[in-house]
């Protein structure tokens, strides 16, 4: 079932323009940890930054690039560039997040991400070299 989210609330007493809504992304509800903490982060990647090493998250994450371009790669998916004004998401859990680096050598990239995390656990869990080797066949071919 699809719902039109582009409407606004009618306000007969309005004296200023109505807010505008644009759906940037929509995904079916991913699995959430039984006990969750939700956090929203503003991440700033310096120009040319490779970002974080391969890692995973305890729950899903939903993001939006505010400025610049990010190289984004999840296990089983080809890497892609997410540009300012575009969104991304990842299911978290067992899926490895390989890349979240800045695609630009001369501009800082900023993105917002809202994450559902297991309380008391780190929101970013590095993946070791041995596990990366074990799961190498799950990584999409690289350009």
DOMARBA-976221 format. One record per residue (C-alpha): residue number from 1; residue in one letter; chain; z, x, y. Coordinates in nm, 2 decimals. Layout:
# residues N
+-----+---+---+--------+--------+--------+
:   k : r : c :      Z :      X :      Y :
+-----+---+---+--------+--------+--------+
: NUM : A : A :      Z :      X :      Y :
...
+-----+---+---+--------+--------+--------+
This chain:
# residues 143
+-----+---+---+--------+--------+--------+
:   k : r : c :      Z :      X :      Y :
+-----+---+---+--------+--------+--------+
:   1 : X : A :   0.00 :   0.00 :   0.00 :
:   2 : X : A :  -0.10 :   0.14 :   0.34 :
:   3 : X : A :   0.08 :   0.05 :   0.66 :
:   4 : X : A :  -0.07 :   0.08 :   1.01 :
:   5 : X : A :   0.18 :   0.31 :   1.19 :
:   6 : X : A :  -0.02 :   0.33 :   1.51 :
:   7 : X : A :   0.13 :   0.02 :   1.68 :
:   8 : X : A :   0.40 :   0.02 :   1.94 :
:   9 : X : A :   0.67 :  -0.23 :   2.02 :
:  10 : X : A :   0.56 :  -0.49 :   2.27 :
:  11 : X : A :   0.78 :  -0.47 :   2.58 :
:  12 : X : A :   0.69 :  -0.73 :   2.84 :
:  13 : X : A :   0.92 :  -0.56 :   3.09 :
:  14 : X : A :   0.75 :  -0.22 :   3.05 :
:  15 : X : A :   0.66 :  -0.04 :   3.37 :
:  16 : X : A :   0.54 :   0.29 :   3.22 :
:  17 : X : A :   0.28 :   0.36 :   2.96 :
:  18 : X : A :   0.39 :   0.29 :   2.60 :
:  19 : X : A :   0.46 :   0.58 :   2.36 :
:  20 : X : A :   0.17 :   0.68 :   2.14 :
:  21 : X : A :   0.21 :   0.75 :   1.76 :
:  22 : X : A :  -0.02 :   0.96 :   1.55 :
:  23 : X : A :   0.06 :   1.00 :   1.18 :
:  24 : X : A :   0.01 :   1.37 :   1.11 :
:  25 : X : A :   0.08 :   1.36 :   0.73 :
:  26 : X : A :   0.22 :   1.12 :   0.47 :
:  27 : X : A :   0.31 :   1.20 :   0.11 :
:  28 : X : A :   0.47 :   1.00 :  -0.16 :
:  29 : X : A :   0.85 :   1.06 :  -0.19 :
:  30 : X : A :   0.89 :   1.39 :  -0.37 :
:  31 : X : A :   1.19 :   1.46 :  -0.60 :
:  32 : X : A :   1.50 :   1.52 :  -0.39 :
:  33 : X : A :   1.81 :   1.71 :  -0.51 :
:  34 : X : A :   2.09 :   1.47 :  -0.61 :
:  35 : X : A :   2.31 :   1.60 :  -0.33 :
:  36 : X : A :   2.11 :   1.70 :  -0.03 :
:  37 : X : A :   2.16 :   1.86 :   0.31 :
:  38 : X : A :   1.87 :   1.81 :   0.55 :
:  39 : X : A :   1.80 :   2.08 :   0.81 :
:  40 : X : A :   1.53 :   2.12 :   1.07 :
:  41 : X : A :   1.43 :   2.47 :   1.16 :
:  42 : X : A :   1.21 :   2.62 :   1.43 :
:  43 : X : A :   1.05 :   2.93 :   1.28 :
:  44 : X : A :   0.89 :   3.20 :   1.50 :
:  45 : X : A :   0.66 :   3.45 :   1.34 :
:  46 : X : A :   0.58 :   3.75 :   1.55 :
:  47 : X : A :   0.22 :   3.84 :   1.59 :
:  48 : X : A :   0.09 :   3.98 :   1.27 :
:  49 : X : A :   0.41 :   3.91 :   1.07 :
:  50 : X : A :   0.36 :   3.88 :   0.69 :
:  51 : X : A :   0.64 :   3.62 :   0.69 :
:  52 : X : A :   0.89 :   3.59 :   0.41 :
:  53 : X : A :   0.84 :   3.75 :   0.06 :
:  54 : X : A :   0.76 :   3.51 :  -0.22 :
:  55 : X : A :   1.04 :   3.25 :  -0.25 :
:  56 : X : A :   1.13 :   2.90 :  -0.35 :
:  57 : X : A :   1.34 :   2.62 :  -0.19 :
:  58 : X : A :   1.59 :   2.39 :  -0.37 :
:  59 : X : A :   1.42 :   2.08 :  -0.23 :
:  60 : X : A :   1.11 :   1.96 :  -0.05 :
:  61 : X : A :   1.00 :   2.09 :   0.29 :
:  62 : X : A :   0.78 :   1.92 :   0.55 :
:  63 : X : A :   0.64 :   2.13 :   0.84 :
:  64 : X : A :   0.43 :   2.12 :   1.15 :
:  65 : X : A :   0.26 :   2.42 :   1.33 :
:  66 : X : A :   0.34 :   2.40 :   1.70 :
:  67 : X : A :   0.16 :   2.72 :   1.81 :
:  68 : X : A :  -0.06 :   2.97 :   1.64 :
:  69 : X : A :  -0.18 :   2.98 :   1.28 :
:  70 : X : A :   0.01 :   3.02 :   0.95 :
:  71 : X : A :  -0.12 :   3.15 :   0.62 :
:  72 : X : A :   0.03 :   2.91 :   0.36 :
:  73 : X : A :   0.02 :   2.95 :  -0.01 :
:  74 : X : A :   0.20 :   2.76 :  -0.29 :
:  75 : X : A :   0.19 :   2.83 :  -0.66 :
:  76 : X : A :  -0.12 :   2.68 :  -0.81 :
:  77 : X : A :  -0.29 :   2.62 :  -0.48 :
:  78 : X : A :  -0.53 :   2.84 :  -0.29 :
:  79 : X : A :  -0.40 :   3.00 :   0.03 :
:  80 : X : A :  -0.51 :   2.82 :   0.34 :
:  81 : X : A :  -0.46 :   2.85 :   0.71 :
:  82 : X : A :  -0.25 :   2.58 :   0.89 :
:  83 : X : A :  -0.33 :   2.57 :   1.26 :
:  84 : X : A :  -0.14 :   2.43 :   1.56 :
:  85 : X : A :  -0.13 :   2.05 :   1.53 :
:  86 : X : A :  -0.16 :   2.05 :   1.15 :
:  87 : X : A :   0.11 :   1.98 :   0.90 :
:  88 : X : A :   0.21 :   2.12 :   0.55 :
:  89 : X : A :   0.46 :   2.03 :   0.28 :
:  90 : X : A :   0.59 :   2.17 :  -0.04 :
:  91 : X : A :   0.78 :   2.01 :  -0.32 :
:  92 : X : A :   1.05 :   2.28 :  -0.36 :
:  93 : X : A :   1.23 :   2.32 :  -0.69 :
:  94 : X : A :   1.06 :   2.55 :  -0.93 :
:  95 : X : A :   0.73 :   2.60 :  -0.72 :
:  96 : X : A :   0.69 :   2.95 :  -0.57 :
:  97 : X : A :   0.60 :   2.97 :  -0.20 :
:  98 : X : A :   0.39 :   3.29 :  -0.19 :
:  99 : X : A :   0.29 :   3.31 :   0.18 :
: 100 : X : A :   0.40 :   3.18 :   0.52 :
: 101 : X : A :   0.27 :   3.46 :   0.74 :
: 102 : X : A :   0.12 :   3.46 :   1.08 :
: 103 : X : A :  -0.26 :   3.45 :   1.06 :
: 104 : X : A :  -0.29 :   3.60 :   1.41 :
: 105 : X : A :  -0.25 :   3.96 :   1.51 :
: 106 : X : A :  -0.20 :   3.90 :   1.88 :
: 107 : X : A :  -0.01 :   3.56 :   1.91 :
: 108 : X : A :   0.33 :   3.45 :   1.79 :
: 109 : X : A :   0.32 :   3.15 :   1.56 :
: 110 : X : A :   0.58 :   2.87 :   1.57 :
: 111 : X : A :   0.64 :   2.60 :   1.32 :
: 112 : X : A :   0.90 :   2.33 :   1.27 :
: 113 : X : A :   1.01 :   2.26 :   0.91 :
: 114 : X : A :   1.25 :   1.99 :   0.78 :
: 115 : X : A :   1.40 :   2.09 :   0.45 :
: 116 : X : A :   1.60 :   1.90 :   0.19 :
: 117 : X : A :   1.84 :   2.16 :   0.04 :
: 118 : X : A :   2.12 :   2.16 :  -0.21 :
: 119 : X : A :   2.45 :   2.21 :  -0.02 :
: 120 : X : A :   2.61 :   2.55 :  -0.07 :
: 121 : X : A :   2.29 :   2.71 :  -0.19 :
: 122 : X : A :   2.06 :   2.93 :   0.02 :
: 123 : X : A :   1.76 :   2.74 :   0.17 :
: 124 : X : A :   1.53 :   3.02 :   0.08 :
: 125 : X : A :   1.56 :   3.19 :  -0.26 :
: 126 : X : A :   1.36 :   3.51 :  -0.31 :
: 127 : X : A :   1.15 :   3.55 :  -0.63 :
: 128 : X : A :   1.18 :   3.88 :  -0.81 :
: 129 : X : A :   0.89 :   4.11 :  -0.92 :
: 130 : X : A :   0.95 :   4.03 :  -1.29 :
: 131 : X : A :   0.92 :   3.66 :  -1.24 :
: 132 : X : A :   0.61 :   3.70 :  -1.02 :
: 133 : X : A :   0.45 :   3.90 :  -1.30 :
: 134 : X : A :   0.55 :   3.64 :  -1.57 :
: 135 : X : A :   0.39 :   3.36 :  -1.36 :
: 136 : X : A :   0.09 :   3.55 :  -1.24 :
: 137 : X : A :  -0.15 :   3.31 :  -1.42 :
: 138 : X : A :  -0.01 :   3.02 :  -1.22 :
: 139 : X : A :  -0.13 :   3.17 :  -0.89 :
: 140 : X : A :  -0.46 :   3.05 :  -0.76 :
: 141 : X : A :  -0.74 :   3.32 :  -0.73 :
: 142 : X : A :  -0.71 :   3.52 :  -0.41 :
: 143 : X : A :  -0.99 :   3.55 :  -0.15 :
+-----+---+---+--------+--------+--------+
